[in-house]
């Protein structure tokens, strides 16, 4: 009997291509196709191997019977995605290709990403598309797609699949589906029965507490009452230079006290009562885990967490960085620091810094407290890009490389000087600072900020003169709004969601219209969803409920819990929740319908009409042509005919800020696959004076 080939399952096409190229020892792999789906064949030690790529999850959870208008639903099954989801037709062909390639295979290897999701993807493919081969398959474990690591992973195959991780992933999908489908349908159908209109609403066990977190911050901001206080703003002549000096109290809560300070010190002399110096050490940053990379990318580039993850995954598939979905802040010596640095030195842009790290002596990185059993922290592989990187990819790659250099740097040393002075019985301070040794700062530029403020030699007893002093009235401010990066950090600290799902949850809240803006504002719909759930099923917006379930799912990975018991407990928690929502369907639908109507009006409202001054400009759609335009609400009363044309494609939103050139309203246009574009609606705006439309000429 002829021995069949070995089938290797990869998660995506790029990964499959790199695996085949790395493992092939008898010439380059052959690229073939089955009904348009590519796969790779190669030989190694005389044996034939086939690498088949998936498209992420090929199988998903779906209900056993019934339609989309049915709930509650507690009976489910796993099915091919093309049978459960719209727009997933290509999945059918991918599954057919894997089924065909597995027919004559005698050995199977799962080479999907080594995490909960990747393990589940491979397990389901082997179980369903490969005819129940999950128990005989082996597992490749790797953190980069470099040839060296892929070969090492192949030579040290795990003898079986990581069933515990797959089981944890399977349970997460099942629990999330049960909660998502039942709660979301409760919201959608309650609105449909009240308004006879369909609106896409959703809620889930992670969406709920995340939205509640934003709701509570919004409530704090809206109910905040500012309190007046006064700051002392002063400048003093110290030696031959004038410096801004700080008053002993940050805030004065009494106007008379502030006026007394100004009156007593204005134009008066004082003396320096003390000069203290200390050297401060600033340790290098820890290596990037996914969350810290996403926050740093938002801080410097304004990239959302989802966008950063997408870019990082592209860099990983191009073998430029390690696997990004990690919570580790540790870099083990096994990744070979020296080889990576020598590889980076081959890039002219990094040669000087790489050689500087290599020449510093022992290579010992700073590490953080967090670890991940599956993968190390994010690091560059040392491989040079095979093609020029896009602007976005280049930014994230540079950030990862510079962070890798920085973790090997020495602490930076700063001299901190504090000059204490007294004027008419009041105390002021002057603070100076300068860098003594840059240390790791030299590796992490331009992603590190330190403003130096050198001071001349000063000594106790020297005279000072208050050249200028005034009291400024200010008001206490509410807590800041979350942005995508700070919300991500809050989710991490509260342990809701996972490193792989948090960015997606934030994106979903935007897509559902529950939140808006970079400085996140909760919409009327978002407010109403939280208030309704808090009234009828408070556990769904409870952080504690979600956190406990996350711990149970992690316990499955550790063989401390069984899937069946976690699933049964989740269903028992869900049943009374759905019953309460079913009973409250009428009032729930009424609440949500009113909120949706109000929010839709807000979204269409552009601003005051500059023509009549009394009406409002709103986005309308012509009943005759179906085209959208801006019109004045006074048109319906026969008082104003002002209108403006609009682009007919793309999603339009009204900007919070008016045009800086003319003060008219500004709209943001988002076309699929394109960056958002802002434009002023005023046809006479000065910003359009030099604008010339492109002419289409003949080729």
N, C-alpha and C positions, 0 to 999 in steps of 0.2 A: 504493500500500500504506500503510495507516494505521500510524503509529508507535505502538508499545506503551508501556506505563507503565514507570517505573523502580522496581524492587523494592529496598528497603533492608532488610537483615537486622540486627535488634537482638538483644542477648543475652537480655534479659528484658522482661516487659511494661512495667514502670515506665520503663525506658530507651526503649522504643519510643514510649510516649506522650509523653515529653519531647522526643524527636527530632522527632516529627510536629508537636507544638505549636510548637517553635522554628523549624522550616523552612517551615511553612505561611505563605504571604504573601497568600493570597486567602481569608480567613476561617478559622475554627477547623477543625481536621481532623475528619473524620467517623469515628466508631468503628463498625466493622462486625464481624461474626463469621462464621466458617465452622465449622459443626458444634461450636459452643460456644467456638471459639478466637478471641480478639479480634485485630483488626488495624486499621490506620488508613490512611485515604486523605486526600490533600490536593493542592492545586495550587500551583505556584510557577512564575512566568513562563509561564503557559499550559500547562505540562506536568503530567501526572498522576504522582503518586508514591504508592507503597504501602509502609508500614512493617510488617513481619512480625516478631513477637517469637518467639524460641526459648525453651527452658527449660534453658539451659545446654547441656551436651553432649547432642546428639540421637543421636550415633553413638559406638560404643565398640568395643574389641577383643574378639573372642571366638574360640574354637577353630573350625576348619573342620568337623571331624567328631568324633563321640564324645560321651560323657557326662561328668558331673561326677566320676566315680570313675576317670577315665583320667589317667594321667601316666606318663612325661613327655609334654608337649605342646609342639611347636615350630612347628606349622602353624597360622596364625591368619588372620583376616580382619577387616575393619571392617564392622559391621552396625548397623542401628537398635537403639537400646537396648531397645526393647520386645521384640525377638526374643532378646536376650542376658541380660536381667535380669528378675527377678521384680518385680512391683509397679510397672512402668514403662508401664502401658497407655496413659496419656494421651499419651505420646511419639508413639504411632502417629498420633493425631489431629493433633498439632502438625505432624508431617512431611507429612501429607496436606494440611493447610492451606497450607503453604509450597509444596508441589508445585503445588497449584491456582493459587496467586497468581503463580507463576513462569511459568505456561503462556504468557501473552500479554505477558510482560515483554520489553523490548528492551534494557534496561540494568540493571545490577546493582551494588549498593554494599554492601560489608561494613562495618557500623557496630557490630560487637561491641567489647568492651573491648580496648584496644590493649596486649595482652601475649601471652605464648606460648599460654595457654589460650584466650583470646578469639580469637586468630588461627586456632587450630585449629578452634574451633567454627564460625566463619564459612566457613573453607575446606571443611570436610566437608559443610556444608549446601549450599554452592554446587556442590560436586562431585557429591553424591548426590541431594539433593532438587530441585536446580534444573537437572538434566540436563547436568552438566559445564560450567557457566558460570564456573568459577573462574579461567580464563585471561583472560576478558574483563572481569571485575569490577574495580571501583575500591575504594579504601579510605579510610574516614574515620578520622582520628586526633584524639582529644580526651582531655583529662584531667579535665574536669568536664562535667556535664550542664546547664550554664547556657545560655540561648538565645544569648548572645554567642559563646561558644566553639563551640557546635554549628554556628552559621552560618559562623563562620570556617573550621571544619573542612570544611564542605560546599563552600565557595567555593575551597578549596585541596585538593581531593581528590588523594590519591596515585593515580598512573595505573595501578597494579597492586596486587595483594595482597602482603602481606609474607610471601612464600612461605618465607623462611628461618626466620622465627619459627614458622610453621605446621609446617614440616618438623621443627624441633626439638621442638615439642610432640607431633607424631605419633610421633617416635622415642621420646620419654620414655614415652608411654603404652604403646607396644609392648614396650619393655624392661621397664617396671614390671609389665606384665601377664604377660610370660613368666616373670619371677622370682617374682612373687606367686602365680600359679596353680600353678606346679610345686612351689614350696617349701611353700606352704600345704596343697596336697593331700597332699604327702608326710607332713606332720604329722598332718592329719586322718585319713587312711586308715590310718596306722600305729596310731593309737589305736583306730579302729573295729575293726580286725582283732584287737586284743588284748582289748577290753572289750565289743564288740558295741554300743557306744553312740556317738552322734554328738556331738562337741563342736566349736564354732566356734573354730578356731585359724587364725592367719595369720602370715606373716612375709614380708618383702620387702627390697629392697636398701637402703631407708632405715630401715625398722622395725628391722632387725637391728642395725646399729651404734648406733642410739639406745638400744635396749634394753640392749646391751652396756655402754654408757656408764653407765646406771643400775645395772646389775649390778656393775660395778667399784666404784662408790661404795658400794653396799650391802655388798659384800665388805669394803671398807675399814672401814666402820662396825662391822660384826659382828666383825671380827678386831682391832679397836682395843683396846689395853691402856692404861687411864688411868694417868698418872703424877702423883703428888702434888706440889704446889708451894704456896708461901705468898705471899700478897699483904700489903703493909703498908697499912693503912687509917688515915689520920691527919687530924686537924683542927688548925689553928693559929690563934691569935689574932694577927691582923696589923692594926696600928692599933687601931681600935675594933670591928672585925668579925672573926667566926670564918669561916674558909674551909676547904674540903676541899683538902688539898695532896697532890701525887703524889710518892711515893718515887722515888729515882733508878733503881731497878731494877723492872721490871714484875713479874718473877717471881723468887722466891728458892727454890732447890731443896733447901735444908737448913733444918730446923726450928731448929737451934741458932743459925744466922745470923739468922733472923727474930726469935727471942727476944732475941738480943743487941741488935738494933736497937730493939726495943720497950723493953727495960730501960734502954738508954743515953739514949733521947730522951724518955721519958715524963715530963711535967711540967717539962721543961728549956727554957731560953731559947736562942735562936740569933739570928743576924743575917741580914739581907738582903745577899747578896753581889753582886747585880746586877739591874738592871731594863732589859729591852730591849723596844723597841716597833718594829713594822713594819706597813706598810700592805699588805694583801693584796688583789689584784684577783681577782674571780670572774667569769669571762666568761659571757655568756648561753648557754643551751643551744642545740644545733643543732636545726634543724627535725625534725619527726617523719618517720622512715621507718616501715614497718609494724612491724618488730621493736621499736623503741623505744616506739612507741605501745602495743603489747601489754604490754610490761614495765611501763610507767608505769600503765596501767589495772589491772594486777594489783596493783601496789604500793599504789595508793590505793583501789581499789574491790574488789579480790579477784576480778576477772573473769579467766576463763581466756583464753588466746590465741585459742581458737576463738570464744568469745563476743564478744570485742572485735572480731574480724574481721567477724563477722556484723553487729554494730551499725554498724561503719564502712561496710560495704557498703550498709546501709539509708540512712545519711546521704548517701552518694554518690548513690544512686538518687533521693533527694529533693533533689539538687542543692545540698546544704549544705556538702559538703567535696569535695575532689578525690579522684581514684582512689586507694584505699588500698593496693592491692597493689604497692607500690613499695619499692625499696631505696635511693632517693635521699635525700640530706640537703641538697639544694640547691633554692633558690627563685629561678628566673630572673626578671629584670625584666619579661619578657613576660606574666607573670600579672597585672600591673598592681596593684602594692601599694596605691597610693592609692585606686583604685576599690574594692578589697576593704575597706579600712579605713573608707571613707565608707559603704559598705554596712552594715558592722557597727555603725557609729555610729547607724544607724537603729533599732537594738535598744536600748531603755532600759537593759538589763542591761549593755551593753558600751559605751555612749556615752562615758562619762568616760574609760575606758582608750583607746578608739579615738582620741578627740580629743587625748589626751595624746601618743600616738605620732605623730599627724599634725603636732602643733605642735613636735615635737622637731627638725625640720630635715630633712636628707637621709635618705631611707629606704633604708637599706642593711642587709640581714639578715645575721646570723651564719650561716655554713654549715658543714656537716661535710664529711668527706673522701669519703663514699660518693656515687656517682652512679648513675643509671639512664637509659639512652638512651631509654626509652619514656615515662617520667613524671617530673615533679618530686616534691619531698617533699610530704607531706600538708599541706594548708592549707584554711582555710574559704573558701568562694566569695564570702562577703559577702551572699548572698541570705538573706532572712529566712524562717524556717520558715512554711510555708503552714498548718500546724495545730500545736497543742501537741504537743511531743515527749514520748514516754514517759520514765519516770524513768531507765532505762538509756541511752536515746539522748541525753537531755539531759546526762548526766554526761560521755559521750565527746565530745559536741559542745563542751561547755564546756572540756574539757581541750585539744582541738585549737585552739580560739579563743585561749585564754590562752597556749598555746605559741607561736602565731603572733605575738601581741603581744610576747612575751618576746624573740623573736629579733631584734627591732628595738631592744631596750633597750640602755642603756649598761652597762658592767661595774659590778658592785656593789663597793664599797670597804669593807673591814673593818679595824679597828685590832686587831692581835693583840699582847697584852702578855704577856711571860714574866718572872716574878719568881723569881729563884734565891735560895735560902736555905740556910744550913748550921747544923746542930744537932749538937753533939758529934762533929763530923767526918763526919757523914752529910749528904747533899745532898737537898733537897726542891725542888719547883717549884710555883708557883701560876700558872695560866694564865687570863687574862682576854680577853674579846673583845666588841666592839660594832660595830655598823654605822655607818659614816660617811656613806655614800650608798647608798640602796637600789638604784638603777639598775633593772635588769630584774626584780629580786625583786618590785617593786611590781606588775608585770604578771602574775606567775605565781602569785599567791596564790589558793587555799590549797595549791598543789601544790609549795611550796618550804618547806623547814624550816631555820631557823637560830636557835639558842638563844643569846641574848646573856648575857654574864657580865661586867658592868662592874666595874672595880676603882677604888678611890680613888687619888689620887696617892701613890706610894710611892717611896722613894729608898734608895740603897745605904747600909748601916750601921744602918738601923732595926732595932729588936729585934722578935723574934717569940717566941711561947710555944706549945709543943705542948700543946694542951688535952686531946686524946684521941688515943691511938694503940693499935692492936692488930694482931695478925697473924691472917689468915684462911687456913685451909687450903682449897685448891681442887684440882681435878684437870683435867689436860689433856683436851680434848674431841675427839671424832672430827670429820672434815670434815662440814659440814652436808649434810643431805639436799637434793636438788634439789626445787624447786617448779616448776610449769609455766612460770613466767617465766624462772627461771634455767636450766632445761633448754632453753628456746627460745634463750637467749643462747649456751649451749654449742654447740647445733646450728649457729648462725650462725658462731661462731668456727671450728668444725671444717669448715664448708662442706659439711654434709650436708643434703639436702633443699633446698627453695627457699622464698622468702618466701611463696609461695602454698600450700605443702604442709606446712610444719613444724607448724602448729597442728593440722592434720588427723591427722598421724602421732601426735602426743601423745594426741589423743582416741582413736585406734584402740587404742593400748596400754592405755588404761583400759578400753575396751569389751571387749577380749579377755581381761581379767582378769590381764594380765601385771604391772600396777602398780596401786597403790591409794593413797588419801590425798592431801591437799593437800601435805604434806611427803612426797614420793613414796617409797613402800616397794615393793620388788620382791617379788611373791608367789612361792610355791613353783613355780607353773607358769612364771612368767617366768624364774626361776632355771634351771629344767630345760631350757627352750627354748634359752637361751644356752649352757648347758653341752653340750647335744646338738649344737648347730650348731658350737660351738667344736671339738668332737671330730671331727665328720664333714665339716664344710665351713667352716673358719674364715674364709674370704674373705667369707662372707655377713655376718659381724658385724664386718668390717674397715672402719674409717673410711676408710682409704686407697683401698680398692676403690671405695667409693661416691663419694668425692671425685673420683677420676679419671674416673669415668663422667659426673659432673656437668660436668667440664671439657670432655669430648667433646661433650656435648649443647650446651653454650654455643658450642663451636667450630662447630657446625652453623649456629647463628644468624649467626655471623661469616663464613660461607662457607668455613671452613677445613677442614671435615670433611664427608663425605657420609653420609647416613642409612644407606645399605646397608652401608658398612664398619663403622660403629658397631654396627649391629644384628648383623652377622655375628660380630664380635668378642665381643659380649655372649652370643650363643648358644653360641659355642665355650667360653666361660668357664663357662656354666651346665651344659652336658652332663655333664661328669665329676662335678659337684656332685650332680646328681640321681641319677646312677648310684650314688654312694656312699650316698645316703640310701635308695635302693631296696634296696641290699644290707643295710643296717643296720635295715631296717624293723621287725623283731621286737624288737630291743633298744631302738630308739627308741620304739616304741609302749609297751613296758613302762615305760620311764622316765617318759614323759608321762602314762600312765594313773595311775601311783602318785601323781604330783604333783597331777593334777587331783582325784583322790579326797581327798588330804590337804587341798587348798585348799578343796574343797567343804565338808568337815567344819568347817574354820576359819570359813567364811562363815556356817555355820548355828549355830555356837557363840555363845551369847549371854552366858554367864557362869555363875558358881556359883549353885546353887539356894539361895535364902534360907530355904527351908522345911526341907529335910532336912540341908543343910550339907555333904553328901558327894557329891551328884550334880551334873551340869551341865545348865543349861538350853540346849536346842537348838530350832531352828525345824523343825517337823515338818509333814507333810501327812497328814490323815486318809484312811485307805483307804476308809472308808465314805462320807464326804461330799465328799472332795477338797479340803476347806478347810484352810488352814494355821493353825497355832497354835504356841505355845511350850509345850514339855513338859520334864519332868525325865528324865534318862537312867536314874534309879533306878526309874522306872515299869516298865521292862521286867523288873526283878528283883523287882517287887511291893513295893518299899520306899517309894515316894513317888508321890502323885497330883497334885502341884502342876502347874497349867497356866494359861496366860494367852491370851486371844483376840488375834488380829492382824487388821489390815486385809487384805482379800482382793485388793485391786488395788494395783498399783505395785510398784516394786523396793525391797526392804528390805536395809539394810546395818547392821552393828553398829558403833556409835560407839566410838572409842578412849577417850572420856572418860565416866565414870559421871555420873549425875544429881547436880547440885550441891545439890539440895534433900534427897535421901534416900540417895544413894550407890548406887542400883540401876542396872542396865544401861539404856542409852539406844539406841534404834533410830532410823535415818534412813529416812524414806519418800520415794521419788521417784516422782511421778505424771507421766505424759507431759504436757509443756507447762506444768508447775507447778514452783515452787521446792521444793527439798528441805525436809522438815518433820521435826524431831526430837521424839521423845516418849519419856517414861519408861514402862517396862512395869509399874511398881508402881501398882496401882489406888488405893492409899492415899497416894500421894505428895502432900506438902503443896502442890505446884505445881498440883494438880488440884482443890484445895478450892473455888475460886471458879468452876470451869469449869461452864458450863451449855450443854448441847447445844442446837443450833438446832431450833426446832419448825417443821414445815412447815404453814402455814395455808392456808386456801382463798383463792384470788384474789378 
